[in-house]
Structure formats: structure tokens, C-alpha cells
Amino acid sequence: MKLFRFDRGGFVGLGMLDQQGRHIDISHSGMDLDEDFFSSNGLEKLHEWIIEHAHSCDQLDGPIHFLPCVERPSKIVCIGLNYARHAKESNMDVPKEPVVFFKSTTAICGPNDPIIIPKHSEKTDWEVELALVIGKKARYVEESDAMEHLAGYCLHNDYSERSFQLERGGQWVKGKSSDNFAPLGPYFVERKEIENPHRLHLWLEVNGKRMQDSSTEDLIFKIPHLISYVSQFMTLLPGDIISTGTPEGVGMGQKPDPVYLKPGDQIRLGIEGLGEQHQTAVAYAH
């Protein structure tokens, strides 16, 4: 299944992208993509509901205001420097173990919501990433069992303010957690829909110029290892996000000079099988 959450006049709905590419309203299922859904075998129950009721569900016509495809996970765990060519463009060594940091859940927004350039920002940057959605509580998981704890995937733009991240001391989380720095979606894509997550094309454009254009084949640490590794240090709850890192082509790595976002910039990005996002950069206005 490819599922999405949407807003219609303040009502939070649940939708499904069917095999004909139509957006179908399945809100009458009474389900939402949250921790309770994933922890209570919600995907299987929703499959059964759709088989019985899909014929009576309405098609969503016109523009859709997509919401984050997962409702407020308990945490967003991010992996840094996880593409070999990105580590090289960052002038950093390929890590011997995954680089782990957090992103605040208050940064979560819809896939097409504006990217708000933070107050005092000098270096707001982009990062297209494959995100994992945990489906079952994971604690001290063996790598051989890790995929059993994965519900599915989604697209994530891991926006980063580089001066906050790298020049202000402390941990990276300061440069990762501003409002609207974590657009998720449009779709939550069930694990079985993606045949090989380590061979997906991912890309990002700024003002129509292709900046990132790579494949998850360049991942240093693969998905089972990441789930197992993170679970050695914390309990992963259903609905939690692990964002697996970004490929080369970020603004910080542009030659001869870095390129950062400014108000009015148009950002488009996508991952094969997971859909596309579009954000407009706007200045902080309060």
C-alpha cells in the first residue's frame, strides 16, 4: 500500500494511492498512521478493511494538502555521512560506525509546506533522504531480524542550517531542528512495495537545477545494519523515523563556492517509488 494523510478544512483524513494512480479517501476506516496504528497490526487490519470497503470509497479530486505521512513519531533518528561521495564532498572521513544524531519532532511538516529559513540563518541547506518507518518495537535487534521491525519507507528532506550545525559548538541537532526542517511524505510506502531499497534513484533540484542525483546503492551502512545499530542505544517505537543520510550535491559541497537557500527558491525532490515533494523557501516572519 501507498498511504497518505491529508487535510481537508481542518479534518485529518487518510488516503490511498491505488494502482491506477488515483487518490482514494479511506478515512472511514477510522485509522491514522501513528504509533497505535503500527503497534496494533494496523497495516494488516487496513488491508482487510480496504478489501471490503474500497469499492465504496470516494476519489479525491483537485489539489490535495498532504500532511506528514506519519503522525508525530516519538523521535527522528538521523544518520550522517552515510553516502561515500557525500563524505568526500564534506571533506570528512568515511565513518567506521554510523554517525547518529536527532532531529526535533517539531520540525515535521507536510511534504509541500514551505521551508522556513530560520531567524539569523546564513546557510540553510537541503538533503534528500530515504527515511525508514519503524513498524514494531525494536530493542537490541540482531541485523538478521532487523527488517521484521520495518513497516515501510518515505521521502524526507533533511534541511540543515550549516552555521548552526557546524560553527556554534555542541551537537548537530541545533542545525537540524528548526520549524519545517523535516517534510515527510507525501506517501508512506509499505515495505513489500519496494523490491530493493538499496537500489533507488533519489534526486533534488533547486530552481530547476539538478543538485543531487544519486542512488541508494552508495549507502555505506545498509538498512538492516542501521536498524540493528540504532536499537543497541535506544528503543525504537512503532512509527519512529530513521533517516538514512543524503548523497552528494548538498549546498555546502558546491564548487567553487557553497550555495545556500534564499527566500523564493523552489526545491523539488523525489525518490523512485516514494513520490515527490515541492517546497518554496520563505523568510522567517515573526
C-alpha positions in Angstrom: 0.0 0.0 0.0 0.9 3.6 -0.6 -0.8 5.7 2.1 -1.0 9.4 2.8 -2.5 11.8 5.3 -4.3 14.9 4.2 -6.0 18.0 5.5 -9.5 19.0 4.2 -10.8 22.1 6.0 -9.2 21.1 9.3 -10.2 17.5 9.0 -7.3 15.0 9.0 -8.0 12.2 6.5 -6.3 9.0 5.4 -5.9 8.2 1.8 -4.5 5.5 -0.5 -2.8 5.8 -3.9 -4.3 2.9 -5.9 -2.7 1.0 -8.8 -4.3 3.4 -11.3 -2.6 6.4 -9.7 -5.9 7.7 -8.2 -6.0 9.2 -4.7 -8.7 7.4 -2.8 -10.2 8.6 0.5 -10.1 5.8 3.1 -10.8 8.0 6.1 -13.9 6.0 7.0 -11.5 3.2 8.2 -11.1 5.4 11.3 -7.3 4.8 11.2 -4.3 7.1 11.3 -0.6 6.4 10.7 0.5 6.8 14.3 2.2 4.7 17.0 -1.0 3.0 17.9 -1.7 2.0 14.3 1.7 0.4 13.8 1.9 -1.2 17.2 -1.6 -2.9 16.8 -1.1 -4.6 13.5 -2.8 -1.7 11.7 -1.4 -2.4 8.3 -3.0 -5.9 8.2 -6.3 -4.6 9.6 -6.3 -1.8 7.0 -5.6 -4.3 4.2 -8.7 -6.2 5.3 -10.8 -3.1 5.5 -9.8 -2.0 2.0 -10.7 -5.3 0.5 -14.2 -5.0 2.0 -14.8 -1.2 1.5 -12.6 0.1 -1.3 -15.5 -0.1 -3.8 -17.5 2.5 -1.8 -14.6 5.0 -1.2 -14.5 8.3 -3.0 -11.8 9.6 -5.2 -10.1 12.8 -4.1 -10.3 15.3 -6.9 -8.4 18.6 -7.1 -5.3 19.7 -5.2 -4.5 17.7 -2.0 -3.0 19.3 1.0 -0.7 16.5 2.1 0.2 16.2 5.8 3.3 14.5 7.2 2.8 10.8 6.2 3.3 9.7 9.8 1.6 11.3 12.8 4.2 12.7 15.3 6.7 9.9 15.8 8.4 9.7 19.2 11.7 10.6 17.5 13.5 11.2 14.3 16.9 9.5 14.3 19.2 10.7 11.5 22.3 9.1 10.1 25.1 11.4 9.0 27.8 10.9 6.3 26.2 7.7 5.1 26.9 8.1 1.4 30.5 7.6 0.4 30.6 10.5 -2.1 28.9 12.9 0.3 31.5 12.2 2.9 34.1 13.0 0.3 32.5 16.3 -0.7 32.2 17.2 3.0 36.0 16.7 3.4 35.3 14.1 6.1 36.5 10.5 6.6 34.1 7.7 5.8 32.8 6.8 9.3 33.7 3.5 10.9 30.3 3.3 12.6 27.1 5.1 11.8 27.0 8.8 12.8 23.8 9.2 14.8 22.0 12.5 15.7 18.5 13.6 16.4 16.1 16.0 14.7 13.3 17.5 16.8 9.8 16.3 16.0 8.6 19.9 16.0 10.5 20.2 12.7 8.0 17.9 11.0 5.7 19.3 8.3 3.9 18.3 5.2 5.9 17.4 2.0 4.8 20.5 0.1 4.8 23.0 3.0 7.2 26.0 2.8 10.7 25.7 4.0 11.1 28.5 6.6 14.6 29.9 6.6 15.3 30.4 10.4 15.9 33.7 12.1 19.6 34.6 11.8 20.2 31.9 9.3 23.2 32.2 6.9 23.5 28.7 5.5 20.2 26.8 5.1 20.9 23.7 3.1 19.0 20.7 1.5 19.4 17.0 1.9 17.2 14.4 0.0 17.0 11.2 2.1 15.3 7.8 2.3 13.5 7.5 5.6 12.6 4.3 7.4 9.4 3.9 9.4 9.6 1.5 12.2 6.7 -0.9 12.5 7.5 -2.9 15.6 9.3 -2.0 18.8 13.0 -2.6 18.4 15.4 -3.1 21.2 18.8 -4.9 20.8 17.7 -6.2 17.4 20.0 -8.6 15.5 20.8 -7.5 12.0 19.3 -10.7 10.6 16.0 -9.8 12.2 16.0 -6.1 11.6 13.7 -5.9 8.5 10.9 -7.6 10.5 10.8 -4.3 12.5 10.4 -2.1 9.4 7.0 -1.0 8.4 7.9 0.9 5.3 9.6 4.0 3.7 9.0 7.6 3.0 10.8 10.6 1.4 12.4 13.1 3.8 14.2 16.4 3.1 16.6 16.8 6.0 17.0 20.5 5.9 20.1 21.8 7.7 21.4 25.2 8.9 25.1 24.6 8.5 26.3 27.5 10.6 24.1 26.4 13.5 25.2 22.8 12.9 28.9 23.2 12.5 30.0 26.6 13.8 28.0 27.1 17.0 29.5 24.2 19.1 27.7 21.3 20.6 25.7 18.8 18.7 24.3 18.8 15.1 20.7 18.8 16.4 20.8 22.7 16.6 21.2 22.9 12.9 18.6 20.3 12.1 15.5 21.1 14.1 14.1 24.5 13.0 10.4 24.6 12.1 9.6 22.9 8.8 13.0 21.3 8.6 11.6 17.8 8.3 9.0 17.5 5.5 7.8 13.8 5.4 5.9 12.2 2.5 3.8 12.5 0.5 3.4 8.7 0.9 4.1 6.1 3.4 5.0 3.1 1.3 4.7 -0.3 2.8 7.9 -2.3 2.9 6.8 -5.0 0.5 6.1 -2.4 -2.2 9.8 -1.7 -2.6 11.7 -4.6 -4.1 15.2 -3.4 -3.4 15.6 -0.3 -1.2 19.3 -0.3 -1.8 18.8 0.5 -5.5 16.6 3.5 -5.6 17.2 6.7 -7.6 17.0 9.9 -5.5 17.3 13.4 -6.7 16.8 17.1 -5.7 16.5 20.3 -7.7 16.8 23.9 -6.7 15.2 26.4 -9.1 15.1 23.7 -11.8 18.8 22.8 -11.5 19.6 19.3 -10.6 21.8 19.4 -7.5 21.6 15.8 -6.1 21.3 12.8 -8.4 22.3 9.5 -6.9 21.2 6.1 -5.8 20.9 4.3 -2.5 23.5 1.9 -3.9 26.0 4.4 -2.5 24.9 3.9 1.1 27.8 3.0 3.4 25.7 1.4 6.1 22.7 -0.6 4.8 19.2 -0.6 6.2 19.3 -3.8 8.3 22.6 -2.6 9.9 21.1 0.8 10.7 18.0 -0.6 12.4 20.1 -3.0 14.4 22.8 -0.4 15.3 20.4 2.3 16.5 18.4 -0.3 18.6 21.6 -1.0 20.6 21.4 2.5 22.0 17.7 3.2 22.3 14.3 1.6 22.0 12.7 2.3 18.6 8.9 2.6 18.9 6.4 2.0 16.1 6.1 5.0 13.9 9.7 6.2 14.7 11.7 7.5 11.8 15.3 6.7 10.9 16.6 9.0 8.1 19.4 7.2 6.3 21.6 10.0 5.1 22.0 12.1 2.0 24.0 11.7 -1.2 26.5 14.2 -2.7 25.3 17.5 -4.1 24.3 19.5 -0.9 24.7 23.2 -1.0 27.7 23.1 1.4 29.6 21.0 -1.1 29.2 23.1 -4.2 32.3 24.2 -6.0 33.9 26.7 -6.2 31.6 28.2 -3.6 28.8 26.8 -1.4 25.2 27.6 -2.4 22.5 28.2 0.3 18.8 28.8 0.1 17.2 32.2 -0.1 13.6 33.3 0.0 11.7 32.5 -3.2 13.9 29.4 -4.1 11.9 26.4 -5.4 13.0 23.0 -4.1 11.8 19.8 -5.7 12.9 16.3 -4.8 12.0 12.7 -5.1 12.8 9.0 -4.6 11.9 6.3 -7.0 8.6 4.7 -5.8 8.1 7.1 -2.9 6.8 10.2 -4.7 7.9 13.8 -4.9 8.0 16.9 -2.7 8.0 20.6 -3.6 8.9 23.4 -1.1 9.2 27.2 -1.5 11.7 28.9 0.7 10.3 31.7 2.7 11.9 34.1 5.3 11.1 33.7 9.0 8.4 36.3 9.6 7.8 36.6 13.3 
